[in-house]
Amino acid sequence: MNETPNLFTNANRLALRPKEAARALGISERLLWTLTNQNEIPHCRLNRAIIYPVHLLKDHLTEKAKGGDK
């Protein structure tokens, strides 16, 4: 079974790969790449891989929901 990762309940994951992050955020992979390239969404580069730390995504969403510019 191919389950979509849940950003808020998957406590064991420290970071998500791009496809997982897009699904967890409910956005397209294309939008995720655009936000990543514009440094609008928290991410880390590990060599050539890009990952999205779960705790930073949660913080980012919280700030956006409050109307912050984080």
Secondary structure, DSSP 8 states (H G I E B T S, - for coil): ------TTT-TT-SEE-HHHHHHHHTS-HHHHHHHHHTT-S--EEETTEEEEEHHHHHHHHHHHHHT---
